[in-house]
Amino acid sequence: MDSSGITLRSSLVNPLIRKWMCQGSVDFNPSNFILPLFIINNDDQIEEIASMPEVNRYGVNRAIEYLTGLVDKGLTSILLFPVVSCKSVDNSIDPNVNPVLRLIPLIRENFPNLYVIVDVCLCGFSLDGHCYQTSDQTTGIKDNQLTLKALADLSIAYAKVGCHMVAPSDMNDNRIGVIRSALNSSSFPDVSIMSYSAKFASNFYGPFRDAAGSAPKHGDRKQYQLTCGSSGLAMRAIERDINEGADIIMVKPGLPYLDIISEAKRRFPDVPRAVYHVSGEYSMLYQAGVSGCLDLDRSLWEILISFKRAGAEMIITYFTPKILDMINNNIPM
C-alpha cells in the first residue's frame, strides 16, 4: 500500500457516489414533511406573525385557499393549532370558539387525501397559559384528573369532526393512555396518536407562543416539560407513551436534541419517530439566510439530512412550503 495510507477521495468525487455514501439518508419526498398551521376565528382573515417571517395565521376560508396550492405541490399532512381569544378550557370543544373544529370538515371535503393531525393541549385555552387545569384558581396547583379529562374531551371533539390523528403536546403524566381509552370507548379506535413524548423545556419556543397566544402568564413549564440534559428521563417518557398506545413518538425541538432522536431509534426501532423543527429554529435559520450569513436552501437541506440521519422519518417544519418547491424543482443539496 502507498505510504499515504487509506484515502477517501474515491468515495467523494462524483455526485452519485456521494449520495450512495449517505446510505439513503438524503432521499426525501413530500410524505416526510408535516406543515404546522395556525387557525384563527375570523374566517376570511390572514394575520402575519412578526417573529416568524412568511408564516401566517389563517382564518378557515383562507386556510382552504392556502392549502389548495400546497396540496397541488404534493403536501400530504398538516398539524393544526387553534388560536383563540376567548380563553376558557370549557370552550375548547365549542366550534364557535375553536376554529379548528370548523376547519377539519372542510379539509376532509376539499382534500380527501390530506392527512389531518391536530395538536391537543390546553395552553391556548387556559387563562394562565399553562398546559393543565386547576381545581382551585387561587393556588394554581395542577389537577391531573381534570386535566386528563379535558384533554380526552378535546381529542374526542376533534375525532368527531374528522381528524386522522391527535397529537397531545401537554406533557402531563399518563395522558396517552387516557386519550387512547377515551377514543376507543367513543368509537374512534382508528384515530391515531402522535405523542410529543420527548418535549423539552426549551428556549426555542418563543415565536410559537407569539403565534399561538399561548405564553404562560406566570412561571414557566419546567415542572412538566423535560430538562434539557435529561436524556434518561426522555427515554422513560418515550417508553411510557409507547406502552400507553402512542402510534408515533416525537422529539421537540430538533437540532439541539439529535442525540435523543438517535437513542429513541436505537431503543425503540419499531415505533416511527417524528421531529419538530420548532419556531425558534425556523426564525433563526430564516434570518441567517436573509442576512446572507449562509445559503438558506443548502443549510436547510443539511439540517433535514441531520434529522433523517438521526432517525426521524417525519419532520414537522414551517419550511414545508419551501421544501415542497425544492423537491419539485430538484434543487440539489
Residue frames relative to the residue before (quaternion, step in Angstrom):
aa qw qx qy qz dx dy dz
M 1.0000 0.0000 0.0000 0.0000 0.00 0.00 0.00
D 0.5722 -0.5906 0.4473 0.3517 3.56 -1.09 0.74
S 0.5870 -0.6194 0.3959 0.3391 3.56 -1.07 0.73
S 0.5694 0.6020 -0.3865 0.4050 3.58 1.21 -0.32
G 0.4489 -0.7207 0.4356 0.2988 3.59 1.23 -0.26
I 0.7501 -0.3718 0.2872 0.4655 3.56 -1.32 -0.33
T 0.1363 -0.7887 0.5959 0.0652 3.59 -0.92 0.94
L 0.3686 -0.7392 0.5313 0.1884 3.56 -1.26 0.52
R 0.4312 0.7410 -0.4465 0.2561 3.59 1.24 -0.26
S 0.6473 0.5447 -0.3321 0.4172 3.58 0.96 -0.79
S 0.6730 0.4705 -0.2919 0.4904 3.58 1.25 -0.33
L 0.7336 0.4370 -0.2103 0.4760 3.60 1.28 -0.09
V 0.5604 0.6879 -0.3668 0.2797 3.59 1.18 -0.41
N 0.7733 0.3009 -0.1497 0.5377 3.60 1.18 -0.47
P 0.5716 -0.6198 0.3972 0.3624 3.65 -0.94 0.78
L 0.6608 0.5114 -0.3275 0.4410 3.61 0.93 -0.78
I 0.6903 0.4571 -0.3059 0.4701 3.59 0.86 -0.85
R 0.5770 0.5544 -0.3827 0.4618 3.60 1.15 -0.50
K 0.6429 0.5075 -0.3179 0.4777 3.57 1.04 -0.76
W 0.6347 0.5254 -0.3295 0.4610 3.59 0.99 -0.79
M 0.6360 0.5410 -0.3284 0.4415 3.56 1.02 -0.75
C 0.6464 0.5218 -0.3159 0.4584 3.59 1.19 -0.50
Q 0.3552 -0.7899 0.4523 0.2126 3.59 1.30 0.06
G 0.7480 -0.4325 0.2090 0.4580 3.54 1.00 0.91
S 0.5215 0.6898 -0.4024 0.3004 3.61 1.20 -0.29
V 0.6641 0.4978 -0.3208 0.4563 3.60 1.21 -0.30
D 0.5409 0.6303 -0.4062 0.3810 3.60 1.21 -0.02
F 0.0336 0.7965 -0.5997 0.0693 3.57 -0.66 1.15
N 0.0095 -0.7433 0.6663 0.0588 3.51 -1.29 0.47
P 0.7270 -0.4663 0.2602 0.4316 3.62 -1.16 0.36
S 0.6200 0.5735 -0.3577 0.3984 3.61 1.07 -0.59
N 0.5744 0.5909 -0.3811 0.4191 3.60 1.24 -0.23
F 0.7581 0.4179 -0.1816 0.4666 3.60 1.19 -0.48
I 0.1548 -0.7671 0.6209 0.0453 3.53 -1.07 0.92
L 0.2697 -0.7853 0.5418 0.1306 3.57 -0.81 1.03
P 0.2794 -0.7301 0.5936 0.1912 3.63 -0.76 0.97
L 0.0426 -0.8096 0.5849 -0.0271 3.57 -0.96 0.89
F 0.2566 -0.7687 0.5728 0.1230 3.58 -0.87 1.05
I 0.1332 -0.8199 0.5566 0.0162 3.57 -0.75 1.11
I 0.1541 -0.7964 0.5833 0.0432 3.57 -0.83 1.08
N 0.6291 -0.6081 0.3668 0.3163 3.54 -1.30 0.37
N 0.6019 0.5110 -0.3766 0.4846 3.60 1.18 -0.29
D 0.3715 -0.8116 0.4033 0.2017 3.55 -0.05 1.35
D 0.7776 0.3493 -0.1744 0.4928 3.59 1.06 -0.69
Q 0.5705 0.6160 -0.3569 0.4096 3.56 1.23 0.35
I 0.1332 -0.7230 0.6683 0.1138 3.52 -1.35 0.53
E 0.1046 -0.7989 0.5913 0.0328 3.56 -0.85 0.98
E 0.3771 -0.7092 0.5499 0.2289 3.55 -0.88 0.96
I 0.2621 -0.7290 0.6118 0.1599 3.56 -1.24 0.57
A 0.3969 -0.7770 0.4324 0.2275 3.55 -0.23 1.31
S 0.7277 0.4449 -0.2455 0.4607 3.57 0.94 -0.85
M 0.7396 0.2959 -0.1945 0.5724 3.60 1.30 -0.08
P 0.1980 -0.8211 0.5225 0.1166 3.61 0.25 1.21
E 0.8357 0.1693 -0.1886 0.4873 3.53 -1.11 0.95
V 0.6137 0.4462 -0.3709 0.5355 3.60 1.26 0.34
N 0.0853 -0.8220 0.5630 -0.0072 3.58 -0.82 1.04
R 0.3953 -0.6097 0.6063 0.3232 3.48 -1.43 0.09
Y 0.1664 -0.8141 0.5541 0.0513 3.56 -0.97 0.90
G 0.3995 -0.6433 0.5947 0.2700 3.50 -1.19 0.69
V 0.7269 -0.4672 0.2763 0.4207 3.55 -1.24 0.45
N 0.7085 0.4567 -0.2816 0.4584 3.60 0.77 -0.97
R 0.6628 0.4990 -0.3007 0.4704 3.57 1.00 -0.81
A 0.5979 0.5605 -0.3565 0.4486 3.58 1.12 -0.62
I 0.6379 0.5168 -0.3230 0.4707 3.58 1.00 -0.83
E 0.6429 0.5146 -0.3221 0.4669 3.59 0.97 -0.84
Y 0.6701 0.5072 -0.2928 0.4560 3.57 0.90 -0.95
L 0.6878 0.4956 -0.2857 0.4468 3.56 0.89 -0.92
T 0.5566 0.6231 -0.3952 0.3818 3.58 1.09 -0.62
G 0.6918 0.4762 -0.2762 0.4673 3.56 0.87 -0.96
L 0.6792 0.4987 -0.2906 0.4534 3.57 0.99 -0.81
V 0.6202 0.5229 -0.3427 0.4739 3.58 1.03 -0.73
D 0.6235 0.5391 -0.3328 0.4582 3.57 1.04 -0.74
K 0.6926 0.4566 -0.2656 0.4912 3.59 1.16 -0.60
G 0.6855 -0.5171 0.2773 0.4311 3.57 1.26 0.00
L 0.3499 0.7441 -0.5056 0.2612 3.61 1.22 0.14
T 0.1659 -0.8250 0.5371 0.0582 3.58 -0.83 1.01
S 0.8278 0.0956 -0.0021 0.5528 3.59 1.11 -0.57
I 0.1057 -0.7797 0.6155 0.0448 3.54 -1.18 0.73
L 0.2197 -0.7286 0.6336 0.1393 3.53 -1.33 0.49
L 0.1938 -0.8415 0.5016 0.0521 3.57 -0.37 1.29
F 0.0878 -0.7726 0.6283 0.0238 3.53 -1.15 0.85
P 0.2921 -0.7500 0.5585 0.2008 3.62 -0.72 0.96
V 0.1479 -0.7487 0.6396 0.0921 3.55 -1.14 0.74
V 0.0140 0.8406 -0.5362 0.0753 3.57 -0.33 1.24
S 0.3463 -0.7239 0.5580 0.2113 3.54 -1.24 0.56
C 0.6560 0.4704 -0.3019 0.5073 3.58 1.20 -0.49
K 0.1271 -0.8580 0.4965 0.0331 3.57 0.10 1.34
S 0.4099 0.6505 -0.5592 0.3100 3.54 -0.46 1.27
V 0.4655 -0.6829 0.4835 0.2883 3.58 -0.76 1.00
D 0.6161 0.5630 -0.3469 0.4279 3.58 1.05 -0.72
N 0.6813 0.4926 -0.2808 0.4629 3.59 1.16 -0.59
S 0.4528 0.7336 -0.4346 0.2606 3.57 1.25 -0.21
I 0.7364 0.3859 -0.2260 0.5076 3.60 1.13 -0.58
D 0.5064 0.6151 -0.4269 0.4278 3.58 1.29 0.38
P 0.3813 -0.7558 0.4765 0.2374 3.65 -0.49 1.09
N 0.5921 0.5550 -0.3764 0.4469 3.59 1.20 -0.31
V 0.7074 0.4052 -0.2376 0.5281 3.58 1.26 -0.42
N 0.7614 0.3149 -0.1504 0.5463 3.55 0.95 -0.94
P 0.2668 -0.8226 0.4767 0.1579 3.62 -0.09 1.24
V 0.5444 0.6195 -0.4105 0.3890 3.61 1.13 -0.43
L 0.6166 0.5558 -0.3421 0.4404 3.58 1.09 -0.66
R 0.6860 0.4429 -0.2808 0.5044 3.59 1.15 -0.52
L 0.6493 0.5447 -0.3167 0.4260 3.57 1.13 -0.62
I 0.6300 0.5902 -0.3548 0.3589 3.59 0.85 -0.93
P 0.6677 0.4830 -0.3445 0.4496 3.69 0.78 -0.79
L 0.6411 0.5192 -0.3289 0.4596 3.60 1.06 -0.70
I 0.6222 0.5265 -0.3381 0.4705 3.57 1.06 -0.73
R 0.6663 0.5055 -0.3098 0.4524 3.57 0.87 -0.94
E 0.6629 0.5047 -0.3017 0.4634 3.58 1.06 -0.75
N 0.7589 0.4072 -0.2055 0.4647 3.57 0.88 -0.99
F 0.7980 0.1576 -0.0550 0.5790 3.57 1.07 -0.72
P 0.1216 -0.8623 0.4861 0.0727 3.59 0.49 1.16
N 0.7135 0.4364 -0.2602 0.4824 3.61 1.17 -0.44
L 0.5281 0.6180 -0.4179 0.4057 3.60 1.26 0.06
Y 0.3325 -0.7626 0.5283 0.1697 3.56 -0.72 1.13
V 0.1961 -0.8234 0.5305 0.0466 3.57 -0.62 1.21
I 0.0434 -0.7660 0.6407 -0.0281 3.54 -0.69 1.22
V 0.1210 -0.7966 0.5894 0.0593 3.58 -0.99 0.80
D 0.4262 -0.6727 0.5466 0.2588 3.53 -0.94 0.95
V 0.1289 -0.7801 0.6093 0.0604 3.57 -0.98 0.88
C 0.3282 0.7035 -0.5708 0.2676 3.54 -0.51 1.24
L 0.4402 -0.7075 0.4957 0.2450 3.57 -1.26 0.36
C 0.4818 0.7160 -0.4298 0.2654 3.60 1.20 -0.36
G 0.6735 0.5070 -0.3009 0.4459 3.58 1.04 -0.72
F 0.7079 0.4304 -0.2426 0.5048 3.57 1.27 -0.36
S 0.6483 0.5547 -0.3275 0.4058 3.60 1.09 -0.63
L 0.5828 -0.6171 0.4114 0.3319 3.55 -1.11 0.74
D 0.7575 0.3821 -0.2161 0.4833 3.59 1.00 -0.74
G 0.5141 -0.6886 0.3965 0.3229 3.58 1.26 0.09
H 0.5376 0.6008 -0.4251 0.4114 3.58 1.19 0.35
C 0.5572 -0.6682 0.4185 0.2605 3.53 -1.28 0.58
Y 0.6928 0.4131 -0.2677 0.5270 3.59 1.14 0.55
Q 0.4273 -0.6612 0.5466 0.2854 3.53 -1.36 0.17
T 0.2216 -0.7415 0.6142 0.1544 3.53 -1.27 0.47
S 0.4102 -0.6949 0.5282 0.2643 3.57 -1.13 0.63
D 0.7617 0.2032 -0.1196 0.6035 3.56 1.29 -0.33
Q 0.3424 -0.7828 0.4862 0.1831 3.56 -0.31 1.28
T 0.6214 0.5660 -0.3517 0.4119 3.59 1.08 -0.57
T 0.7272 0.4033 -0.2422 0.4999 3.58 1.03 -0.71
G 0.2745 -0.7971 0.4928 0.2154 3.57 1.11 -0.67
I 0.4155 0.7136 -0.4673 0.3158 3.59 1.25 0.28
K 0.4979 -0.6840 0.4492 0.2871 3.55 -0.88 0.97
D 0.1877 -0.7297 0.6478 0.1122 3.52 -1.11 0.85
N 0.3077 -0.8080 0.4699 0.1779 3.56 -0.16 1.29
Q 0.6455 0.5283 -0.3364 0.4371 3.60 0.97 -0.77
L 0.6476 0.5031 -0.3110 0.4804 3.58 0.95 -0.87
T 0.6498 0.5345 -0.3090 0.4434 3.55 0.96 -0.91
L 0.6938 0.4786 -0.2868 0.4555 3.56 0.80 -0.98
K 0.6235 0.5264 -0.3418 0.4661 3.59 1.04 -0.70
A 0.6599 0.5082 -0.3111 0.4577 3.58 0.93 -0.88
L 0.6497 0.5094 -0.3132 0.4694 3.58 1.01 -0.80
A 0.6518 0.5041 -0.3106 0.4739 3.58 1.01 -0.81
D 0.6439 0.5205 -0.3211 0.4597 3.59 0.96 -0.85
L 0.6600 0.5006 -0.3069 0.4686 3.58 0.97 -0.86
S 0.6337 0.5293 -0.3271 0.4596 3.59 1.00 -0.79
I 0.6560 0.5005 -0.3083 0.4735 3.59 0.97 -0.86
A 0.6247 0.5419 -0.3396 0.4482 3.59 1.01 -0.79
Y 0.6662 0.4793 -0.3029 0.4844 3.58 0.97 -0.81
A 0.6324 0.5318 -0.3350 0.4528 3.58 1.00 -0.77
K 0.6443 0.5504 -0.3228 0.4217 3.59 0.96 -0.84
V 0.7398 0.3903 -0.2403 0.4926 3.60 1.03 -0.69
G 0.7265 -0.5311 0.2168 0.3784 3.58 1.23 0.29
C 0.3814 0.7145 -0.5229 0.2659 3.63 1.08 0.29
H 0.4488 -0.6810 0.5121 0.2694 3.57 -1.21 0.53
M 0.8106 0.0619 0.0370 0.5812 3.55 1.07 -0.80
V 0.2068 -0.7330 0.6295 0.1536 3.55 -1.16 0.65
A 0.1741 -0.7918 0.5823 0.0605 3.55 -1.10 0.77
P 0.1660 -0.8103 0.5556 0.0848 3.61 0.01 1.25
S 0.1121 -0.8287 0.5483 0.0069 3.57 -0.68 1.17
D 0.4715 0.7482 -0.3831 0.2667 3.57 1.33 -0.09
M 0.2790 -0.7990 0.4786 0.2337 3.59 1.18 -0.60
N 0.3901 0.6891 -0.5121 0.3327 3.61 1.12 0.55
D 0.5975 -0.6068 0.3985 0.3407 3.54 -1.08 0.79
N 0.8839 0.1175 -0.1006 0.4413 3.52 -1.16 0.89
R 0.3829 0.7423 -0.4921 0.2453 3.61 1.13 0.31
I 0.5917 0.5776 -0.3886 0.4065 3.63 1.04 -0.57
G 0.6733 0.5005 -0.2987 0.4549 3.57 0.89 -0.92
V 0.6603 0.5022 -0.3067 0.4666 3.58 0.98 -0.86
I 0.6676 0.4910 -0.3029 0.4706 3.60 0.91 -0.86
R 0.6410 0.5204 -0.3285 0.4586 3.61 0.94 -0.84
S 0.6638 0.5001 -0.3032 0.4662 3.57 0.93 -0.90
A 0.6636 0.5084 -0.3060 0.4556 3.58 0.95 -0.89
L 0.6495 0.5076 -0.3221 0.4655 3.60 0.95 -0.80
N 0.6607 0.5150 -0.3080 0.4510 3.56 0.93 -0.90
S 0.7179 0.4550 -0.2543 0.4614 3.56 0.86 -0.98
S 0.6855 0.4466 -0.2767 0.5041 3.60 1.27 -0.31
S 0.5626 -0.6469 0.3486 0.3787 3.56 1.31 0.46
F 0.5861 0.5356 -0.4076 0.4511 3.58 1.05 0.79
P 0.1096 0.8328 -0.5362 0.0836 3.61 0.75 0.96
D 0.6517 0.5330 -0.3160 0.4374 3.58 1.22 -0.44
V 0.5331 0.5902 -0.4253 0.4320 3.61 1.23 -0.08
S 0.3047 -0.7908 0.5131 0.1360 3.55 -0.62 1.17
I 0.2908 -0.7406 0.5807 0.1727 3.55 -1.34 0.26
M 0.0888 -0.7294 0.6764 0.0514 3.51 -0.97 1.00
S 0.1748 -0.8227 0.5354 0.0774 3.55 -0.47 1.17
Y 0.3615 -0.6443 0.6249 0.2525 3.53 -1.10 0.81
S 0.0513 -0.8726 0.4855 0.0124 3.56 0.49 1.22
A 0.7812 0.1720 -0.0832 0.5943 3.56 0.94 -0.92
K 0.1624 0.7819 -0.5706 0.1916 3.53 0.33 1.34
F 0.2107 -0.8216 0.5248 0.0719 3.53 -0.51 1.24
A 0.5032 -0.6107 0.5195 0.3223 3.55 -1.22 0.62
S 0.0430 0.8736 -0.4708 0.1149 3.51 0.27 1.37
N 0.4775 -0.6468 0.5186 0.2909 3.53 -1.30 0.46
F 0.6048 0.6012 -0.3380 0.3982 3.58 1.28 -0.13
Y 0.5596 0.6395 -0.3753 0.3701 3.61 1.24 0.15
G 0.3887 0.7859 -0.4395 0.1956 3.59 1.24 -0.23
P 0.6980 0.4586 -0.3029 0.4590 3.64 0.70 -0.95
F 0.6096 0.5480 -0.3609 0.4448 3.62 1.03 -0.69
R 0.6772 0.4953 -0.3075 0.4489 3.59 0.85 -0.92
D 0.5890 0.5312 -0.3487 0.4993 3.55 1.22 -0.54
A 0.6875 0.5022 -0.2816 0.4426 3.59 0.88 -0.96
A 0.7769 0.3573 -0.1682 0.4904 3.57 0.92 -0.95
G 0.3748 -0.7321 0.4884 0.2914 3.60 1.21 -0.22
S 0.5078 0.6904 -0.3732 0.3553 3.57 1.09 0.72
A 0.3247 0.7546 -0.5147 0.2454 3.60 1.16 0.40
P 0.4949 -0.6487 0.4740 0.3310 3.63 -0.97 0.76
K 0.4256 -0.7229 0.4900 0.2369 3.56 -0.97 0.89
H 0.7825 0.0841 -0.0721 0.6127 3.58 1.25 -0.26
G 0.8260 0.2108 -0.1566 0.4988 3.55 -1.14 0.62
D 0.4202 -0.6599 0.5423 0.3064 3.54 -1.17 -0.66
R 0.5623 -0.6217 0.4352 0.3284 3.58 -1.27 -0.17
K 0.3308 0.7882 -0.4683 0.2236 3.56 1.21 0.40
Q 0.6255 0.5467 -0.3501 0.4327 3.59 1.19 -0.34
Y 0.7979 0.2241 -0.1681 0.5338 3.62 1.18 -0.09
Q 0.6399 0.4022 -0.3513 0.5525 3.59 1.27 0.09
L 0.6160 -0.6171 0.3555 0.3367 3.57 -1.11 0.67
T 0.4791 -0.6345 0.5311 0.2930 3.54 -1.17 0.70
C 0.5983 -0.6450 0.3273 0.3447 3.58 -0.85 0.97
G 0.7315 0.4232 -0.2586 0.4679 3.62 1.04 -0.53
S 0.5549 0.6731 -0.3533 0.3380 3.56 1.30 -0.10
S 0.0230 -0.8391 0.5435 -0.0103 3.58 0.52 1.14
G 0.6379 0.5292 -0.3322 0.4501 3.60 1.02 -0.75
L 0.6526 0.4998 -0.3092 0.4782 3.57 1.00 -0.83
A 0.6050 0.5546 -0.3517 0.4501 3.58 1.08 -0.68
M 0.6623 0.4926 -0.3099 0.4719 3.59 0.94 -0.84
R 0.6300 0.5206 -0.3358 0.4682 3.59 1.04 -0.74
A 0.6530 0.5115 -0.3129 0.4627 3.58 0.98 -0.84
I 0.6475 0.5121 -0.3184 0.4659 3.58 0.96 -0.85
E 0.6680 0.5022 -0.3052 0.4566 3.58 0.87 -0.94
R 0.6314 0.5319 -0.3302 0.4577 3.58 0.98 -0.83
D 0.6945 0.4820 -0.2909 0.4480 3.59 0.82 -0.96
I 0.6134 0.5299 -0.3461 0.4724 3.58 1.07 -0.69
N 0.6757 0.4995 -0.2872 0.4598 3.56 0.90 -0.93
E 0.6928 0.4684 -0.2746 0.4746 3.60 1.14 -0.60
G 0.7041 -0.5141 0.2568 0.4170 3.59 1.23 0.02
A 0.3733 0.7209 -0.5082 0.2874 3.62 1.17 0.31
D 0.3627 -0.7315 0.5401 0.2043 3.56 -0.96 0.91
I 0.7728 0.0964 -0.0146 0.6271 3.56 1.14 -0.78
I 0.1916 -0.7602 0.6044 0.1417 3.57 -1.04 0.71
M 0.2281 -0.7832 0.5709 0.0930 3.55 -1.16 0.68
V 0.1970 -0.7194 0.6508 0.1421 3.51 -1.28 0.61
K 0.0490 0.7971 -0.5926 0.1054 3.56 -0.89 1.01
P 0.5073 -0.2381 -0.8118 0.1641 1.65 -1.58 2.03
G 0.6657 -0.5497 0.3624 0.3512 3.52 -1.36 -0.18
L 0.7940 0.3793 -0.2186 0.4216 3.56 0.11 -1.29
P 0.6972 0.4614 -0.3230 0.4436 3.66 0.81 -0.75
Y 0.7673 0.3639 -0.1677 0.5008 3.61 1.22 -0.36
L 0.1795 0.8026 -0.5433 0.1687 3.58 1.03 0.76
D 0.6234 0.5493 -0.3474 0.4346 3.59 1.05 -0.69
I 0.6250 0.5326 -0.3366 0.4609 3.59 1.11 -0.67
I 0.6258 0.5212 -0.3343 0.4742 3.59 1.01 -0.79
S 0.6768 0.5073 -0.2889 0.4485 3.56 0.87 -0.99
E 0.6739 0.4847 -0.2975 0.4715 3.57 0.93 -0.85
A 0.6197 0.5298 -0.3401 0.4686 3.59 1.07 -0.71
K 0.6308 0.5178 -0.3317 0.4733 3.60 1.02 -0.73
R 0.6684 0.5055 -0.3051 0.4523 3.58 0.95 -0.85
R 0.7427 0.4228 -0.2313 0.4649 3.58 0.87 -0.94
F 0.8059 0.1747 -0.0563 0.5628 3.57 1.00 -0.84
P 0.0084 -0.8689 0.4949 0.0046 3.62 0.68 1.04
D 0.6804 0.5157 -0.2947 0.4293 3.59 1.14 -0.50
V 0.6672 0.4639 -0.2987 0.5005 3.61 1.27 -0.10
P 0.4513 -0.7059 0.4671 0.2826 3.63 -0.65 1.04
R 0.2344 -0.7817 0.5696 0.0978 3.54 -1.12 0.77
A 0.1316 -0.7568 0.6362 0.0718 3.53 -1.09 0.87
V 0.1591 -0.7467 0.6323 0.1314 3.54 -1.26 0.44
Y 0.2608 -0.7457 0.5931 0.1555 3.57 -1.08 0.76
H 0.2116 -0.7478 0.6233 0.0863 3.52 -0.58 1.27
V 0.2037 -0.8882 0.4022 0.0885 3.51 0.29 1.37
S 0.7762 -0.4177 0.2458 0.4032 3.51 -1.40 0.28
G 0.6725 0.4956 -0.3074 0.4556 3.59 0.90 -0.85
E 0.6261 0.5184 -0.3265 0.4824 3.55 1.09 -0.71
Y 0.6285 0.5404 -0.3206 0.4585 3.56 1.03 -0.84
S 0.7216 0.4568 -0.2643 0.4481 3.57 0.69 -1.12
M 0.6271 0.5433 -0.3323 0.4484 3.57 1.01 -0.79
L 0.6956 0.4597 -0.2729 0.4800 3.58 0.86 -0.95
Y 0.6255 0.5467 -0.3346 0.4449 3.57 0.97 -0.85
Q 0.7008 0.4720 -0.2770 0.4576 3.58 0.80 -1.02
A 0.6232 0.5285 -0.3431 0.4633 3.57 1.06 -0.69
G 0.6516 0.5089 -0.3091 0.4701 3.55 1.07 -0.73
V 0.6598 0.5136 -0.3044 0.4563 3.57 0.92 -0.91
S 0.6964 0.4815 -0.2734 0.4565 3.58 0.97 -0.83
G 0.5000 -0.6725 0.4132 0.3562 3.56 1.25 -0.25
C 0.3951 0.7288 -0.4764 0.2928 3.57 1.23 0.23
L 0.7928 -0.0073 0.0215 0.6091 3.56 1.17 -0.59
D 0.5411 -0.5745 0.4981 0.3593 3.53 -1.34 0.25
L 0.4016 -0.7657 0.4463 0.2309 3.57 -0.35 1.27
D 0.6785 0.5043 -0.3135 0.4324 3.61 0.78 -0.97
R 0.7111 0.4528 -0.2718 0.4641 3.57 0.77 -0.98
S 0.6466 0.5114 -0.3238 0.4642 3.58 1.03 -0.74
L 0.6229 0.5313 -0.3360 0.4657 3.56 1.06 -0.75
W 0.6380 0.5201 -0.3332 0.4599 3.61 0.91 -0.85
E 0.6438 0.5371 -0.3224 0.4393 3.56 0.96 -0.90
I 0.6613 0.4950 -0.3003 0.4770 3.57 1.00 -0.84
L 0.6463 0.5196 -0.3232 0.4559 3.59 0.93 -0.86
I 0.6360 0.5174 -0.3241 0.4719 3.57 1.00 -0.81
S 0.6424 0.5269 -0.3328 0.4460 3.59 0.98 -0.79
F 0.6253 0.5272 -0.3365 0.4668 3.59 1.05 -0.72
K 0.7047 0.4604 -0.2765 0.4637 3.56 0.83 -0.99
R 0.6268 0.5394 -0.3313 0.4543 3.56 1.04 -0.78
A 0.6568 0.5140 -0.3034 0.4609 3.58 1.07 -0.77
G 0.6543 -0.5479 0.3096 0.4193 3.59 1.16 -0.51
A 0.5106 0.6394 -0.4280 0.3837 3.60 1.22 0.27
E 0.2752 -0.7670 0.5590 0.1530 3.57 -0.72 1.08
M 0.7691 0.2479 -0.1252 0.5757 3.58 1.14 -0.69
I 0.1254 -0.7886 0.6009 0.0352 3.56 -0.96 0.94
I 0.1875 -0.7650 0.6106 0.0816 3.55 -0.64 1.18
T 0.2077 0.8016 -0.5258 0.1945 3.57 -0.44 1.17
Y 0.4922 -0.6491 0.5070 0.2818 3.53 -1.18 0.74
F 0.5909 0.5636 -0.3607 0.4506 3.58 1.27 -0.18
T 0.3466 0.7824 -0.4758 0.2031 3.62 1.21 -0.02
P 0.6508 0.4959 -0.3583 0.4497 3.69 0.82 -0.75
K 0.6490 0.5032 -0.3136 0.4767 3.59 0.97 -0.81
I 0.6537 0.5246 -0.3125 0.4470 3.58 0.95 -0.89
L 0.6241 0.5326 -0.3424 0.4578 3.60 1.00 -0.77
D 0.6466 0.5015 -0.3189 0.4782 3.57 1.01 -0.81
M 0.6505 0.5233 -0.3177 0.4495 3.58 0.96 -0.84
I 0.6547 0.4993 -0.3105 0.4751 3.58 0.97 -0.83
N 0.6909 0.4905 -0.2860 0.4475 3.58 0.86 -0.96
N 0.7352 0.3990 -0.2225 0.5007 3.57 1.11 -0.69
N 0.4045 -0.7500 0.4458 0.2740 3.58 1.33 0.16
I 0.1810 0.7870 -0.5625 0.1775 3.57 0.94 0.88
P 0.3840 -0.7550 0.4758 0.2368 3.62 -0.61 1.03
M 0.5376 -0.6136 0.4693 0.3380 3.52 -1.21 0.54
